[in-house]
Amino acid sequence: MPSVTRDLFSLQGAPLARVRSLPYPVGALLLIALHLASTRFGYLMIGGGNQTTPVWPEAGMDIVELLLFGPRYWPVLLACYYGGAFYGKVTWAPGLAISVLGLARTFIGAQLISMARRWSKHLGHFEDLAGVALAGVLAPAVPAACGTLWLILGGRFPADQWQTVFARWWVSDALGIITVTPVLLSAARSLWKRPEAWQAATAIGMLSAVACACYWIFFQPGGARWLFAVFMLALASAAWAGPAAARWSALVISAAAIWATHLGSGPFTGGTVRGDLRNLGLVLMRS
């Protein structure tokens, strides 16, 4: 079966053709609903709780939306970004700049994932991994730098905080892409092929085991000593239930780590903000 990214860009497959053939207003409403839900969740993550958990899930969600619905919906995305900036109480000029930069991040990320399909002959099953890794690292970099400048010029932050603002912007977008995009691509792949009953049962069993282990590791006192067991769980999911289950397991691990840190629990609290953020990012990228 062809890679989902190849299908998404070459318009192969009846399910994708049906998505792309939706009337524009219907597609726009679906995209707006998905975007607003991910934006709201992002504000929940960066507001309140432990401030070492800046994760912006819309960065990953919008890349997959662009791949699914097509580039013709860019005005809808731009309007959504501007609405998000307005909701965040950013004045109109920096808000417009942030919206354009958000759209640029999404297009760059989608193109990097598309570019990875050209290397599929050499990458094999790691095609999605390479594309998402490139998108997560590179796509947010320039928008974060330019956006930080605009926010400072707009009086949102003092100039001496530019490093902190840039780091939080880049990390939140990068983590959003790395944690959300692989799972959504895997979900999109299910449009082409439904798993067998035994495969679904095995995947559900593995995800249940991963969820229980994450509860012990991230939310219980003393569980942090077993932190690196999460990598074994991801490998076990891949070996016993296939790549799709491994991606879902990685999402469960990432979500547990992020939410526990947000609540002030787990191994990524108690140190400096910079150190906790760096360690959290490293674990999420490896999982």
Disulfide bonds with the S-S distance in Angstrom:
none
